[in-house]
Amino acid sequence: MNLRFENIFFAYESFDSPANQLENISFEIRPGEIVGMVGRSGSGKTTLMQLCNGLLIPQHGRVLVDGLDINIAGYDLAALRRRLGLVFQFPETQLFAATVEEEIAFGPQQQKVTPEQFQQCVTNSLQLVGLEKSFASRNPFTLSQGEKRRVAIASVLAMNPEMLILDEPTASLDGRGVAEISTILRNWITPQKTLAIISHEVELIATLCSRVLVLEKGQLFYDGTAAALWGSEATPRGREVLQSVNLPTPRRYRLQQHLLQRGIKLQQKLFHF
């Protein structure tokens, strides 16, 4: 799936004046890419996510999927939403079914798959998020927060989307929970899948994403590699972004800088695992 934003402007209307959220945003996410989106609260990251599948409509500009404007009359948004999975912040608050199996199977059932097919979807999705098959019969509301988060993600993965966009997937999780989510996403990634992660957790972004988008005050402030932003290949523009947006440097890149200061140079690929 190819997703492109062309000169996007979006503003929420307030009582006194428009509050600009996104202005002149243009970028493209190509099939197979793993992209991280970072920025301060209120920079427009979640708004950008909701524009991806037509939940919000821009006042100006176009959102294109495989070259087609998703907001034109007659475009099949239902089909798009089966191909493009969104996982919102705190997705566990949207759980509704009596069992984990029913929760995960809801999406595939809407696609009118056979009972055997949706059972396989449940089994595969549980495996992807690292939950045992025995979880299928459990009540999701009795699970821990981390387990609920994984069930919510599994319900989206069960739709077998081509692109997955997650908003703060590790919010409020402890270190173990963050590691579990990172493992889930790493296991889901294939050359045919496209992944975009919105997160304040720069460690997660640095672990999984080679490309980083930085939003600041509704504008695309940076679009480039993680190495050019944080690593030994950091450009003047990357250093300017770190200072302007007050973006922390992930531990792996701090370690890299520490080693370089001592004359030890490691291959860049060692810092993506």
LOLOFI-540349 format. One line per 5 residues: their letters; for each residue x, z, y of N, C-alpha, C. Coordinates in pm, 1 decimal, decimal comma, padded with zeros to 6 digits. Atoms other than C-alpha are relative to their C-alpha. Layout:
REM LOLOFI-540349
A = X Z Y X Z Y X Z Y  ...
//
This chain:
REM LOLOFI-540349
MNLRF = 00084,1 00000,0 -00119,9 00000,0 00000,0 00000,0 00087,4 00000,0 00124,6  -00069,8 00007,0 -00128,0 00123,7 -00092,9 00345,5 -00093,1 00053,7 00109,5  00079,4 -00062,5 -00106,1 -00001,8 00125,0 00634,1 00071,4 -00021,0 00132,5  -00062,9 00026,2 -00129,2 00059,7 00020,3 00993,2 -00089,3 00046,5 00115,2  00067,0 -00039,5 -00123,6 -00033,3 00173,8 01327,9 00051,3 -00090,0 00111,7
ENIFF = -00037,4 00089,7 -00110,5 -00036,9 -00064,9 01625,0 -00055,8 00052,8 00131,3  00035,7 -00042,0 -00136,2 -00039,9 00079,2 01978,3 -00122,2 00092,4 00002,6  00114,1 -00089,9 00014,8 -00271,5 00364,5 01883,1 -00009,3 00096,4 00118,1  00033,0 -00102,6 -00098,6 -00433,9 00572,1 02155,5 -00123,5 00072,2 -00050,0  00116,2 -00079,5 00038,6 -00665,0 00856,5 02062,1 -00003,8 00125,5 00084,4
AYESF = 00016,6 -00121,0 -00080,8 -00804,1 01135,6 02278,8 -00130,0 00069,1 -00037,7  00120,4 -00080,0 00014,8 -01047,7 01416,9 02214,6 -00057,7 00025,0 00138,5  00064,2 -00024,0 -00128,7 -01300,1 01455,9 02496,2 -00018,9 00150,2 00022,1  00025,4 -00139,3 -00037,5 -01299,3 01792,2 02669,5 -00105,6 00000,6 00109,2  00106,5 -00009,9 -00099,2 -01552,5 01921,1 02919,7 00044,8 -00050,6 00137,4
DSPAN = -00043,6 00037,0 -00134,5 -01336,5 01851,6 03224,8 00076,9 -00131,3 00004,6  -00078,4 00123,7 -00000,2 -01096,1 01571,7 03129,1 00044,4 -00030,9 -00142,1  -00045,9 00033,6 00134,1 -00971,5 01379,6 02824,8 00130,4 00071,4 -00031,8  -00124,1 -00062,8 00045,5 -00708,5 01567,9 02627,1 00070,3 -00099,2 -00091,7  -00069,0 00103,3 00076,9 -00466,2 01301,2 02510,8 00069,5 00061,9 -00120,9
QLENI = -00062,5 -00047,4 00122,9 -00358,8 01353,0 02148,9 00104,9 -00098,7 -00050,5  -00093,7 00102,0 00045,8 -00188,9 01024,9 02059,5 00001,8 -00112,9 00101,9  -00011,6 00104,1 -00102,0 -00056,3 00760,8 02295,5 00106,9 -00100,1 -00039,0  -00090,9 00111,8 00026,0 00099,1 00422,1 02218,2 00083,4 00022,5 -00125,9  -00067,4 -00026,0 00126,3 00182,4 00508,7 01857,3 00006,1 -00128,3 -00081,8
SFEIR = -00019,2 00117,7 00085,4 00327,0 00223,2 01652,0 00107,2 00029,7 -00104,6  -00098,1 -00009,5 00108,4 00497,1 00246,3 01313,3 -00064,6 -00053,7 -00126,9  00046,8 00055,9 00126,6 00468,1 00118,8 00958,3 00055,9 00083,6 -00114,7  -00045,3 -00063,4 00123,0 00485,7 00292,7 00620,7 -00015,4 -00103,8 -00110,6  -00001,7 00107,2 00099,2 00582,6 00047,3 00349,5 -00016,2 00055,8 -00141,7
PGEIV = 00020,1 -00045,9 00137,8 00502,7 00065,1 -00023,8 00126,8 00064,0 -00056,4  -00112,0 -00066,9 00063,3 00725,1 00310,3 -00209,1 00079,3 00092,5 00090,0  -00074,1 -00087,1 -00091,1 00845,0 00496,2 00101,0 -00043,7 00145,6 -00014,4  00027,7 -00143,4 -00005,7 00866,3 00874,7 00125,4 00034,0 00044,5 00141,1  -00016,2 -00023,0 -00143,8 00814,1 00973,2 00487,4 -00042,5 00142,2 00034,8
GMVGR = 00035,9 -00131,1 -00050,4 00815,0 01312,6 00654,5 -00041,7 -00008,1 00145,9  00045,8 -00004,9 -00138,5 00623,1 01383,3 00976,9 00012,5 00142,7 00050,1  -00020,6 -00134,2 -00054,0 00731,7 01678,5 01187,4 -00030,5 -00001,0 00149,6  00030,3 -00014,0 -00141,4 00653,5 01810,5 01532,9 -00067,0 00132,9 00024,7  00061,0 -00127,8 -00033,7 00525,3 02111,5 01716,3 -00150,9 -00003,2 -00020,7
SGSGK = 00146,0 -00008,7 00008,8 00167,4 02234,9 01676,5 -00062,3 -00066,8 00122,6  00064,8 00070,6 -00109,5 -00061,8 02016,2 01885,5 00063,2 -00132,2 00036,3  -00067,1 00126,9 -00032,0 00171,0 01715,3 01877,4 -00079,5 -00120,8 -00047,9  00085,4 00111,0 00043,2 -00095,6 01505,1 01701,6 00016,2 -00039,5 -00145,3  -00027,4 00037,7 00138,8 00020,1 01507,1 01338,7 -00127,1 -00007,8 -00083,9
TTLMQ = 00122,7 -00001,0 00079,7 -00314,8 01601,7 01184,2 -00097,3 -00107,4 00046,7  00084,2 00108,3 -00052,6 -00501,4 01363,2 01414,3 00044,9 -00133,3 -00057,5  -00055,4 00122,9 00056,4 -00270,6 01085,4 01295,6 -00043,4 -00016,2 -00145,1  00040,8 00003,3 00140,4 -00352,2 01174,1 00936,3 -00145,7 -00043,6 -00013,5  00142,9 00030,7 00011,3 -00727,2 01151,4 00997,7 -00033,7 -00141,5 00045,9
LCNGL = 00018,7 00140,0 -00037,4 -00688,6 00807,0 01153,0 00031,8 -00094,0 -00116,0  -00050,0 00086,2 00106,9 -00531,7 00676,7 00831,5 -00110,4 -00059,5 -00085,8  00105,3 00053,0 00087,1 -00856,7 00639,2 00638,4 -00136,8 -00002,5 00066,3  00125,0 00018,8 -00071,4 -01119,2 00613,7 00909,0 -00079,9 00124,2 00028,7  00071,0 -00122,2 -00037,2 -01215,0 00979,3 00950,3 -00010,5 00011,6 00151,6
LIPQH = 00003,7 00014,4 -00145,6 -01127,7 00925,2 01317,5 00026,6 -00145,9 00033,2  -00017,4 00139,8 -00042,9 -01136,1 00595,5 01506,6 00073,0 -00000,2 00133,8  -00074,0 00000,4 -00126,5 -00881,0 00519,3 01780,2 -00079,4 -00067,3 00111,5  00062,6 00066,0 -00114,3 -01002,0 00433,8 02130,4 00065,9 -00135,0 00028,4  -00074,3 00126,3 -00017,0 -00732,3 00164,5 02147,5 00096,2 -00014,6 -00116,6
GRVLV = -00094,2 00027,6 00106,4 -00506,1 -00000,8 01892,0 -00068,1 -00020,1 -00134,0  00053,3 00030,7 00132,3 -00545,1 -00079,3 01524,6 00074,1 00078,1 -00107,9  -00057,5 -00055,1 00122,0 -00489,6 00091,6 01191,6 -00017,3 -00106,8 -00107,5  00003,6 00109,9 00095,4 -00399,6 -00173,7 00934,9 00045,1 00048,2 -00137,3  -00039,6 -00023,5 00137,8 -00389,1 -00137,1 00556,4 00010,3 -00134,8 -00068,3
DGLDI = -00026,9 00130,2 00060,2 -00233,2 -00434,5 00381,7 -00043,3 -00113,6 00093,1  00026,4 00103,5 -00099,3 -00282,2 -00629,9 00704,6 -00141,3 -00005,9 00051,6  00139,9 00003,0 -00042,8 -00654,4 -00554,7 00747,1 -00032,2 00122,7 00084,5  00043,2 -00107,8 -00088,6 -00801,5 -00346,8 01029,5 -00109,4 00079,8 -00070,1  00095,8 -00079,7 00077,0 -00982,3 -00057,6 00861,4 -00124,2 00037,1 00080,7
NIAGY = 00112,1 -00041,1 -00084,8 -01216,9 -00003,6 01157,7 -00090,8 -00115,4 00042,1  00089,4 00111,1 -00031,2 -01377,7 -00347,6 01170,5 -00128,0 00013,8 -00082,6  00127,4 -00004,3 00071,2 -01739,8 -00391,5 01063,9 00016,0 -00061,9 -00138,6  -00001,7 00054,0 00134,9 -01778,6 -00440,4 00692,2 00117,2 00043,5 -00085,3  -00115,2 -00043,6 00079,8 -01448,6 -00285,5 00588,0 -00044,6 00110,3 -00096,6
DLAAL = 00041,9 -00094,2 00104,0 -01488,2 -00086,8 00263,5 00086,0 00126,9 00006,3  -00074,8 -00125,1 -00014,2 -01372,5 00262,0 00364,6 -00003,0 00082,1 -00127,7  00008,2 -00074,8 00125,2 -01491,6 00409,3 00035,1 00110,1 -00044,2 -00095,8  -00106,1 00051,7 00086,1 -01252,9 00182,5 -00154,3 00137,0 00044,3 00050,6  -00126,9 -00044,8 -00057,9 -00971,7 00272,9 00086,9 00027,1 00145,5 -00036,3
RRRLG = -00018,7 -00143,0 00024,5 -01028,1 00645,4 00033,3 00028,1 00030,6 -00146,6  -00042,2 -00016,0 00138,9 -00987,5 00596,3 -00340,9 00147,6 -00035,1 -00016,3  -00140,2 00042,2 00008,7 -00650,6 00432,5 -00279,2 00093,6 00089,7 00079,9  -00080,6 -00081,0 -00089,9 -00530,0 00667,3 -00005,5 -00051,3 00144,2 -00005,6  00042,8 -00138,2 00017,2 -00549,3 01034,7 -00094,1 00051,5 00089,3 00110,9
LVFQF = -00037,3 -00095,7 -00104,0 -00551,4 01299,9 00179,4 -00013,0 00141,5 -00055,1  00005,0 -00141,3 00035,1 -00466,5 01662,4 00111,5 00014,2 00077,8 00129,8  -00000,3 -00070,0 -00127,9 -00561,6 01872,9 00413,6 00066,3 00136,9 -00012,7  -00057,7 -00133,5 -00001,4 -00403,1 02200,3 00515,9 -00098,0 00099,8 -00061,4  00081,1 -00097,2 00073,3 -00530,4 02487,3 00298,5 -00112,3 -00068,8 -00078,4
PETQL = 00104,3 00073,6 00074,2 -00713,2 02248,6 00060,1 -00077,8 00088,6 -00095,2  00070,3 -00089,6 00091,5 -00804,7 02544,1 -00161,9 -00130,2 00053,1 00059,8  00124,8 -00045,2 -00062,3 -01073,5 02636,3 00093,7 -00114,4 -00098,0 -00025,2  00102,7 00100,6 00026,5 -01257,5 02318,9 -00009,2 -00042,9 -00002,6 -00147,1  00041,0 -00006,9 00140,2 -01287,7 02412,9 -00378,3 -00147,5 00037,0 -00008,1
FAATV = 00144,7 -00024,5 00007,2 -01650,5 02417,7 -00490,4 -00052,4 00014,0 -00141,5  00054,0 00005,4 00136,1 -01686,1 02375,8 -00868,3 00016,3 00132,8 -00073,6  -00002,3 -00124,5 00078,1 -01742,6 02646,2 -01131,0 00121,5 00009,1 -00090,4  -00119,6 00000,3 00083,6 -01444,2 02539,7 -01340,4 00103,6 -00095,6 00058,7  -00109,2 00087,4 -00044,3 -01108,4 02377,6 -01277,4 -00024,6 -00142,6 -00047,7
EEEIA = 00027,6 00133,0 00054,0 -01210,4 02087,4 -01501,6 -00102,5 -00074,3 00086,2  00102,6 00064,1 -00081,8 -01523,2 02016,0 -01296,6 00055,0 -00037,1 00136,9  -00060,0 00026,5 -00131,2 -01322,4 02037,3 -00974,4 00084,1 -00127,0 -00003,8  -00091,3 00114,5 00008,9 -01061,3 01786,5 -01086,7 -00074,6 -00127,2 -00038,6  00071,5 00117,5 00050,9 -01311,2 01556,3 -01259,6 -00096,4 -00059,7 00100,6
FGPQQ = 00102,7 00046,8 -00093,3 -01540,6 01522,3 -00956,8 00032,8 -00139,7 00054,3  -00037,6 00129,6 -00056,7 -01347,6 01232,8 -00798,8 -00009,8 -00112,9 -00100,6  00012,0 00107,3 00100,2 -01304,2 01024,2 -01116,2 -00143,6 -00028,5 -00041,4  00139,6 00022,2 00036,8 -01673,1 01077,1 -01199,3 -00071,7 -00086,5 00103,2  00060,9 00084,2 -00104,2 -01766,7 00920,7 -00865,2 00042,0 -00145,9 -00017,0
QKVTP = -00045,1 00135,9 00028,8 -01567,3 00617,7 -00979,7 -00063,5 -00054,7 -00127,8  00076,5 00040,8 00117,4 -01796,8 00602,5 -01283,2 00088,4 -00033,7 -00119,8  -00083,3 00017,6 00118,8 -01522,3 00635,2 -01542,9 -00071,4 00061,7 -00119,7  00060,6 -00053,0 00121,8 -01611,1 00715,5 -01902,8 00040,6 00146,4 -00017,9  -00037,2 -00139,9 00025,9 -01610,9 01078,7 -02026,8 00141,8 00013,6 -00054,9
EQFQQ = -00135,0 -00005,5 00055,3 -01293,4 01004,6 -02222,8 00104,3 -00022,0 00109,0  -00094,3 00029,9 -00107,6 -01124,7 00861,1 -01914,2 00014,6 00116,6 00096,6  -00015,6 -00108,4 -00096,1 -01208,2 01149,8 -01683,1 00061,3 00122,7 -00065,9  -00066,9 -00109,0 00069,8 -01099,7 01397,4 -01951,9 00151,1 -00020,9 00002,6  -00143,1 00031,2 -00007,9 -00764,9 01220,8 -01957,8 00052,6 00021,4 00141,2
CVTNS = -00038,7 -00023,9 -00139,1 -00756,2 01233,5 -01577,0 00025,7 00148,9 00025,0  -00014,9 -00144,5 -00017,1 -00803,9 01611,1 -01590,6 00129,8 00047,0 -00064,8  -00120,0 -00041,4 00073,0 -00531,5 01655,3 -01852,7 00126,0 -00044,2 00071,8  -00119,0 00052,3 -00067,8 -00283,6 01432,2 -01668,8 00024,4 00070,6 00132,9  -00014,0 -00062,6 -00131,6 -00353,8 01592,5 -01330,4 00049,0 00144,1 -00012,5
LQLVG = -00047,9 -00136,0 00023,7 -00308,1 01945,3 -01465,4 00149,5 -00001,5 -00033,4  -00141,5 00011,0 00037,4 00021,2 01836,5 -01616,7 00086,3 -00030,3 00122,3  -00075,9 00036,9 -00119,3 00133,6 01681,7 -01287,5 00025,9 00119,8 00090,8  -00016,2 -00114,8 -00090,6 00078,1 02006,7 -01097,5 00052,3 00123,8 -00072,5  -00065,0 -00108,4 00071,9 00235,3 02221,3 -01368,5 -00091,5 00110,5 -00047,1
LEKSF = 00093,6 -00099,2 00052,4 -00076,3 02398,4 -01494,8 -00032,6 -00032,9 -00145,2  00029,4 00019,5 00140,9 -00147,7 02449,5 -01864,4 -00143,8 -00048,5 -00019,4  00132,2 00056,2 00029,9 -00445,5 02280,1 -02027,1 -00107,4 00108,1 -00001,8  00096,5 -00110,2 00006,7 -00610,0 02622,4 -02068,2 -00064,4 00030,1 00135,3  00056,6 -00022,6 -00132,9 -00667,6 02629,7 -01689,6 -00130,1 -00076,8 00020,3
ASRNP = 00116,8 00086,5 -00019,9 -00938,2 02363,1 -01730,1 -00130,7 00078,7 -00004,3  00124,3 -00074,7 00015,6 -01200,8 02618,3 -01832,7 -00010,6 00119,5 00094,3  00000,4 -00118,0 -00086,3 -01110,4 02878,4 -01570,1 -00076,3 -00025,7 00130,2  00066,0 00008,0 -00130,1 -01300,7 02952,4 -01250,8 00108,0 -00009,0 00107,4  -00108,0 00016,2 -00099,0 -01084,5 02821,4 -00963,3 00006,6 00112,4 00102,4
FTLSQ = 00002,3 -00105,1 -00102,0 -01193,0 03107,9 -00737,6 00067,2 00129,0 -00047,4  -00069,9 -00117,7 00052,9 -01020,9 03360,5 -00967,3 00151,1 -00020,4 -00004,1  -00142,5 00031,4 00008,0 -00680,8 03192,5 -00938,2 00075,2 00053,2 00121,5  -00083,0 -00038,4 -00113,9 -00392,2 03288,6 -00713,6 -00003,2 -00110,7 00104,9  00002,7 00101,1 -00105,8 -00349,1 03107,5 -00382,6 00081,2 -00122,5 -00040,1
GEKRR = -00083,6 00112,1 00040,9 -00067,0 02895,9 -00520,6 -00065,3 -00083,8 -00107,6  00069,5 00073,7 00105,4 -00270,2 02803,7 -00828,8 -00117,8 -00077,7 00055,8  00109,7 00072,3 -00065,7 -00570,8 02714,6 -00614,1 00052,6 -00124,3 00071,2  -00059,7 00113,3 -00071,9 -00345,3 02493,1 -00402,4 00031,4 -00113,3 -00097,5  -00035,4 00102,2 00098,6 -00225,2 02313,5 -00713,1 -00124,0 -00067,7 -00058,8
VAIAS = 00125,0 00059,9 00048,7 -00581,2 02262,4 -00841,5 -00055,4 -00097,4 00103,8  00051,0 00087,2 -00106,5 -00682,5 02116,1 -00504,4 00080,8 -00130,2 00005,6  -00084,3 00119,9 00001,1 -00386,6 01876,5 -00514,2 -00029,7 -00084,0 -00123,8  00030,8 00071,9 00123,9 -00466,1 01786,8 -00875,6 -00129,5 -00080,3 00012,4  00127,8 00071,0 -00015,8 -00820,4 01689,2 -00772,9 00018,0 -00130,3 00077,6
VLAMN = -00030,1 00123,9 -00072,1 -00674,1 01430,4 -00534,9 00083,1 -00094,0 -00088,2  -00083,4 00082,5 00088,2 -00411,4 01308,2 -00783,1 -00081,4 -00063,3 -00111,5  00084,4 00053,8 00106,5 -00688,2 01256,8 -01040,4 -00060,3 -00135,1 00037,3  00051,4 00129,1 -00047,1 -00807,1 00964,3 -00826,2 00105,2 -00110,0 -00011,6  -00111,4 00093,5 00015,0 -00468,2 00799,2 -00891,7 00022,4 -00083,7 00126,5
PEMLI = -00016,8 00074,8 -00125,3 -00410,5 00707,2 -00523,9 00134,2 -00073,3 00004,2  -00125,0 00072,5 -00020,5 -00148,7 00453,2 -00423,4 00086,2 00069,3 00105,5  -00069,7 -00073,8 -00105,6 -00059,5 00659,8 -00116,0 -00058,9 00139,9 00008,3  00041,3 -00139,0 -00012,4 -00071,7 01035,1 -00075,7 00054,7 00054,7 00131,2  -00039,7 -00060,0 -00127,0 -00067,3 01208,7 00263,8 -00042,2 00146,3 -00003,3
LDEPT = 00026,3 -00143,1 00006,8 -00041,1 01587,9 00275,8 00029,5 00065,4 00133,1  -00014,2 -00073,2 -00125,5 -00089,4 01812,4 00577,6 00040,5 00144,4 -00031,0  -00052,9 -00136,0 00021,9 00127,3 02128,0 00557,2 -00027,5 00047,9 -00142,6  00032,6 -00036,8 00139,2 00117,6 02141,3 00173,9 00055,8 00134,6 -00043,3  -00058,3 -00128,2 00040,1 00330,0 02458,3 00164,3 -00039,6 00114,7 00093,3
ASLDG = 00040,5 -00102,9 -00096,7 00151,7 02653,7 00442,6 -00040,5 00128,7 -00070,6  00032,5 -00134,8 00048,8 00132,5 03029,2 00369,6 00044,0 00027,4 -00143,1  -00051,6 -00025,3 00134,4 00308,2 02994,2 00033,0 00136,6 00067,6 00009,2  -00132,0 -00062,7 00004,4 00608,2 03204,9 -00063,6 00103,0 -00100,2 -00050,8  -00106,5 00090,8 00041,0 00943,1 03058,1 -00167,6 -00026,2 -00065,8 -00133,7
RGVAE = 00032,4 00056,7 00131,0 00829,1 03011,8 -00525,7 -00107,2 -00106,9 00012,6  00106,9 00097,3 -00019,2 00513,0 02834,0 -00411,7 00050,6 -00128,7 00063,3  -00059,3 00118,3 -00064,6 00713,2 02601,0 -00186,1 00075,2 -00083,1 -00102,8  -00076,6 00070,3 00103,2 00942,6 02514,4 -00477,9 -00092,6 -00071,4 -00097,7  00095,7 00061,1 00092,4 00640,7 02444,8 -00702,1 -00060,9 -00126,7 00059,3
ISTIL = 00057,7 00118,0 -00065,4 00483,4 02206,0 -00449,2 00103,7 -00111,5 00007,7  -00107,3 00099,4 -00006,3 00818,1 02030,8 -00403,6 00017,1 -00069,3 -00134,8  -00014,3 00056,8 00134,4 00845,1 01982,7 -00781,1 -00116,9 -00091,7 -00032,7  00118,4 00083,2 00024,6 00487,5 01848,6 -00801,2 00015,7 -00137,1 00066,0  -00011,1 00126,5 -00074,0 00552,6 01586,5 -00535,5 00113,7 -00085,3 -00054,2
RNWIT = -00112,6 00074,9 00055,3 00889,6 01490,7 -00681,8 -00040,0 -00067,2 -00131,3  00043,9 00056,7 00128,1 00727,0 01437,5 -01023,3 -00101,2 -00112,0 00018,9  00102,4 00102,9 -00024,0 00445,4 01228,3 -00871,2 00060,8 -00130,7 00049,0  -00060,1 00116,8 -00064,5 00677,4 00990,5 -00689,2 00046,3 -00102,7 -00103,9  -00050,8 00113,7 00076,5 00736,5 00648,9 -00847,2 00024,8 -00112,8 00099,7
PQKTL = -00022,5 00112,6 -00093,0 00853,8 00318,0 -00695,2 -00128,7 -00064,1 00050,2  00127,2 00061,0 -00039,9 00486,6 00213,3 -00677,9 -00083,0 00092,1 00089,8  00076,6 -00096,2 -00077,4 00366,0 00528,1 -00498,5 00062,2 00021,1 00137,8  -00044,5 -00024,5 -00137,1 00386,5 00600,0 -00126,7 -00041,1 00141,2 00039,1  00023,6 -00140,7 -00031,3 00413,8 00954,4 00005,5 00034,3 00028,6 00145,3
AIISH = -00025,8 -00046,7 -00136,1 00382,4 01098,9 00356,0 -00032,3 00148,4 00005,8  00015,7 -00144,4 -00005,9 00426,6 01471,0 00421,9 00005,1 00045,3 00145,0  00002,5 -00063,1 -00132,1 00324,1 01647,3 00743,2 00034,2 00146,7 -00021,5  -00039,9 -00137,1 00029,4 00504,7 01979,2 00754,2 00091,4 00056,5 00108,1  -00097,6 -00072,7 -00080,5 00679,3 02240,4 00966,3 00117,6 00043,8 -00085,9
EVELI = -00101,9 -00044,6 00093,6 00884,3 02315,5 00654,6 00108,2 -00107,4 -00012,6  -00101,9 00105,2 -00002,1 01196,0 02112,7 00729,7 00077,8 -00005,0 -00130,0  -00070,4 00001,3 00128,4 01349,8 02217,6 00397,8 -00070,9 -00094,8 -00096,9  00077,0 00089,8 00086,4 01069,4 02035,0 00213,1 00022,1 -00145,0 00041,8  -00021,7 00135,6 -00051,2 01107,1 01727,9 00436,6 00139,6 -00050,0 -00037,4
ATLCS = -00137,9 00040,9 00028,3 01485,5 01723,1 00390,2 00022,2 -00022,6 -00148,4  -00015,9 00013,9 00144,8 01450,5 01759,3 00012,2 -00058,0 -00130,9 -00051,2  00073,5 00112,3 00057,1 01203,4 01476,6 -00042,8 00008,5 -00129,2 00080,7  00019,8 00116,8 -00086,8 01211,8 01240,2 00254,7 00132,7 -00052,7 00054,1  -00117,5 00062,2 -00060,4 01479,8 00995,3 00359,3 -00029,6 -00046,9 00142,3
RVLVL = 00040,5 00044,5 -00133,9 01279,9 00884,1 00666,3 -00084,2 00109,1 00065,5  00068,8 -00106,0 -00072,6 01149,5 01120,6 00933,0 -00061,9 -00055,9 00127,3  00067,5 00029,2 -00126,4 00892,6 01069,9 01211,0 -00016,3 00131,4 00075,0  00015,7 -00120,1 -00082,0 00899,0 01323,9 01494,3 -00101,4 -00030,0 00109,5  00100,1 00014,0 -00105,4 00589,3 01357,7 01713,2 00019,0 00110,4 00102,9
EKGQL = -00013,3 -00096,9 -00109,1 00607,1 01528,4 02051,6 -00098,3 -00037,2 00109,6  00100,4 00020,6 -00103,9 00315,0 01562,4 02293,5 -00074,9 -00132,1 -00017,3  00080,8 00117,9 00027,2 00121,9 01283,3 02125,2 00074,4 -00131,3 -00003,1  -00078,5 00122,8 00003,1 00406,9 01033,6 02124,7 00099,2 00003,3 -00116,1  -00099,0 00010,8 00105,8 00637,4 00907,5 01852,8 00138,0 00010,9 00063,6
FYDGT = -00124,5 -00033,6 -00068,3 00963,9 01066,5 01963,8 00122,1 -00047,8 -00076,7  -00112,9 00042,4 00084,5 01183,4 00963,1 01670,6 -00054,1 -00062,2 -00126,9  00031,4 00064,2 00127,1 01162,1 00729,9 01370,6 00132,2 -00049,1 -00057,5  -00129,6 00037,1 00056,4 01473,3 00715,4 01157,6 00029,9 00080,1 -00124,7  -00038,1 -00068,7 00122,5 01663,8 00854,2 00863,5 00021,9 00148,6 00026,2
AAALW = -00028,3 -00142,9 -00009,4 01699,4 01223,9 00792,1 00147,5 00022,3 00031,2  -00143,9 -00014,2 -00022,8 02077,0 01176,9 00789,7 00036,6 -00023,1 00145,6  -00029,1 00028,3 -00140,6 02075,9 01028,7 01141,6 -00056,1 00106,7 00092,2  00058,1 -00108,2 -00079,3 01870,5 01324,3 01260,9 00076,9 00130,3 -00018,8  -00060,5 -00129,3 00030,0 02039,7 01617,5 01086,2 00142,0 -00007,9 -00056,1
GSEAT = -00121,2 00002,5 00081,7 02335,3 01496,9 00881,4 00125,4 -00043,8 00071,2  -00130,4 00040,2 -00053,5 02691,0 01378,5 00924,0 -00007,8 -00132,1 00075,5  00018,7 00127,8 -00068,6 02556,1 01041,9 01044,9 -00085,8 00015,8 00125,5  00087,7 -00026,6 -00114,2 02364,4 01207,3 01330,4 00038,0 -00085,1 00120,6  -00020,0 00086,7 -00115,3 02322,1 00971,8 01626,1 -00024,9 00079,7 00128,3
PRGRE = 00032,5 -00067,1 -00126,3 02308,7 01065,8 01995,3 -00150,0 00021,1 00016,7  00144,5 -00013,8 -00009,9 01934,7 01002,7 01978,1 -00049,0 00114,0 -00089,6  00038,5 -00107,9 00089,4 01902,8 01233,6 01678,3 00030,7 00136,0 00058,2  -00037,8 -00128,1 -00059,9 02088,6 01512,1 01857,2 -00089,9 00032,9 00119,4  00089,9 -00020,2 -00113,5 01869,5 01461,5 02165,3 -00136,0 00050,5 -00048,0
VLQSV = 00128,9 -00041,3 00055,4 01555,9 01497,7 01951,6 00005,3 00146,2 -00043,0  -00012,5 -00138,3 00046,0 01679,2 01820,3 01793,7 -00003,7 00097,7 00116,8  -00003,3 -00088,2 -00116,7 01743,3 01969,3 02135,9 -00134,3 00001,1 00072,9  00123,4 00010,6 -00078,3 01425,1 01842,6 02302,3 -00118,6 00064,1 -00070,5  00114,9 -00046,8 00076,2 01184,4 01935,1 02023,4 00028,1 00136,5 -00063,4
NLPTP = -00040,8 -00129,3 00058,0 01375,4 02246,2 01914,6 -00025,5 00000,2 -00151,0  00021,6 00017,0 00142,6 01372,1 02123,6 01556,1 00114,9 00064,1 -00076,7  -00107,9 -00064,9 00073,8 01566,5 02344,1 01313,3 00069,7 -00095,4 -00096,0  -00077,0 00080,2 00094,2 01835,4 02200,6 01088,0 -00014,8 00059,8 -00139,6  00015,1 -00050,8 00136,7 01765,7 02230,5 00713,0 00131,2 00055,9 -00054,7
RRYRL = -00118,2 -00067,2 00055,5 02003,2 02445,1 00507,0 00100,3 -00097,4 -00058,3  -00092,9 00093,2 00064,9 02146,8 02151,3 00314,2 00087,4 -00071,2 00102,5  -00078,8 00068,0 -00102,8 02257,1 01984,5 00637,8 00091,0 00097,8 00074,0  -00090,2 -00101,2 -00056,0 02395,8 02309,0 00779,1 00120,5 00019,3 -00091,8  -00109,6 -00010,7 00096,6 02599,7 02336,3 00458,5 00093,2 -00120,1 00012,2
QQHLL = -00080,9 00120,7 -00015,1 02715,9 01978,1 00500,4 00090,5 00010,3 00122,4  -00079,6 -00015,1 -00121,7 02828,5 02050,3 00857,8 00111,2 00102,9 -00018,9  -00098,4 -00105,7 00026,5 03005,2 02367,2 00742,9 00117,0 -00055,5 -00081,6  -00105,1 00056,9 00083,6 03197,6 02174,2 00475,5 00083,5 -00102,0 00077,3  -00072,3 00100,1 -00078,4 03285,8 01891,6 00714,6 00099,4 00064,7 00095,4
QRGIK = -00089,8 -00071,1 -00090,3 03435,9 02141,6 00957,1 00125,9 00047,0 -00071,2  -00114,0 -00041,8 00080,1 03667,9 02240,4 00673,9 00065,8 -00116,6 -00071,4  -00063,9 00119,3 00053,2 03761,2 01884,0 00591,6 -00050,2 -00044,0 -00135,3  00056,9 00036,1 00129,6 03537,6 01855,0 00283,4 -00118,3 -00092,1 00023,0  00107,4 00097,2 -00019,1 03318,9 01544,3 00275,5 -00065,2 -00029,9 -00133,5
LQQKL = 00076,2 00028,1 00120,6 03044,4 01500,8 00016,2 -00084,4 -00124,8 00019,8  00084,4 00117,2 -00008,4 02843,7 01191,9 -00066,6 -00138,9 00039,5 00047,2  00130,0 -00032,1 -00058,7 02516,6 01181,8 00128,3 -00108,3 00015,8 -00104,8  00106,0 -00005,4 00100,1 02310,8 01125,4 -00186,6 -00009,9 00135,8 -00067,1  00003,9 -00132,4 00057,2 02404,8 01473,0 -00304,0 -00095,1 00091,4 00075,5
FHF = 00085,1 -00085,3 -00080,5 02185,2 01609,8 -00028,9 -00146,7 -00037,2 -00012,0  00140,2 00033,3 00026,2 01863,7 01451,5 -00162,8 -00027,3 00026,6 -00147,2  00028,7 -00037,8 00136,6 01744,0 01631,5 -00475,1 -00122,2 00088,1 -00005,2
//
